[in-house]
Amino acid sequence: MIPIVEQIAQALVARLETVSVAGGYETDVARVARPTKTGGYPLEDRLVVLLQDDPVEDTDLEGAGSLKAWVQPFRILCFVLPSDTETTPVDTRINTLRADVEKAVRVDPTLGGLATDAVIRAPEGWTVRDTAFEGVTVNVDVHYRTAEDDPYAQGG
């Protein structure tokens, strides 16, 4: 069995893996990664990394009866490595990748019925020290419910 929160993470990865020009987006994601350890992914242009933060109880969607409501924050790191021959401004590439990631998340904000909503929060731009990588973090709060006594069972 897979806990609902892990099913949500896997659904986000699957959704992010659809980001491609052929799939109707403006850019192609090179790879979607979930680290197996801190920093456990090689950096590359158009890399997207899904990180999961600590969940909090969702007081806006309090469960009725035996349901437990949660907000699961995710950070989606979007890496851009401009080449020396690149003519597109780096900010344009970052903005496009960010928009495509946000669009992919919101295609189905219930993530196939696992969640009640996936809310995009303010993004954060950044650079990787001592490298040429720049990027943006797309912050997403996934609201979902489980049975209070069984995190493997969806709540209504």
N, C-alpha and C positions, 0 to 999 in steps of 0.2 A: 504494500500500500504506500501511497505517496501523500504526505500532508498537503492540505489545500494551499498553504503558503508556497510550498515548493512547486506545485502545479502552476501557480500564478507566475513564479519566476521562469519556469520552463515555457509558459505561454508568451511571456515577454520576449524571451530569446527567439522563439519561433517567429514572432511578429517582426522583430528587428532584422531577422535574416531575410525578410521579404524586401528590404529596402534595396532597390536596384532600378536602373533606368528602364529595363525591360518590364519591371513590375509597376511602372507608372510614377516613379519618383524622379528626382532631378540628379541624383548621384547614386553610385554603387557603394554599399558598405563592403569593405574588404573582408571583414570577419567580425563575428560577435563572440565575445569571450566572457566567461565567468571564472574569476581567478580561483585556483585551487590552493593558493597561499598568498600572502601579502606580496603584491607586485608580481604575481605568478603568470604574467602574459608578456610576450615580446611585443614591443611597440612597432606599429606600422601605420602608414597613411590610411585614413578612413577606418581605423580600428574602432569598434564600439565595445565598451566593457560595461557589463551590468553588475552593479554592486548593491547589496542589500543591507539596509540599516536596521536598527532595532525597532520593532513594532510598538505601537501604542494603542491603548483601548480607544475605540471610536465612540465617543460620547454623543455624537450627532446621529449615529445609527444604532442606538442601543438595541440590543436583541430583545425580543419578546420571549418570555418563558426561559427555555433552556438554550438560547442562542448567545453567542459571544461575537461582538462586533470589533473589528480591528482596522487600523490604518497601518499599512506596510509601506514605509518609504523605500524607494529605490533611487539610486543615482546612476545615470547612464552617461558614461564618459565617452566623448566623441573626439578622437585624435585626428589632427591634420598635420601633415608634414609637407610643407611646400618644397618643390624642387627648385633648383637654380634656374631652370628654364620656364617655370610657371609664370604665366602672364595674368592669371586671375588673382585678384587680391586675396590674401589669406582670410581676411574677414568675410569675404563673399563665400569662400569655401566653407568656413565655419558656420555661417548663417544658413547656408543651404543644407548642410548635414544636420544641423540642429532642427531645422524645419521639417526635414524628411523623417527624423526620429520622432518628433512630436506628432506628426501626421500618422505614422505607423502605430503609435500607441493609441491614438484616438480613433483609428479605423473601427475598432470594437472596444469601447471603454469597459465592457464587462469581461473582456478576455475569455470569450466563449462561455459566458455564464458563471465563471468562477468568482467574479467580483461584482460589486454594485456600481463601482465607478473607478476610473483611473484619472486622477486630477493632475494636470501639469502645473508645477510651481515655477517660480522665477529661476531662470538658468544662471549659471556662474561660469564666466570665462576664466581661462588660466593658461599658463605656459609651463612646460616641463623644464626645470632648471638644468642647465648645462647641455641642452639638446635643442634641436630646431623645432620640436613639436609644440604646437599650440592646440587649443581646443575649447570645448564647452561641456559643461555638465548639465544634462537635462534631468531635472528633479521631478519625480512622479510619486504621488501618494496613491496607493491602491487600497480602496475600501472594500472589505469583504467580511463575510460572516461564516462562522463554523458552529457546529453543535458545541455547546459549552463543555461537554465532557468528552468530546471526540474531535480533535483538530484534523482528522482525516475525512470528516463528514461535512459537507456544505450545509450552511444555515440558510433558511428561507428568506 
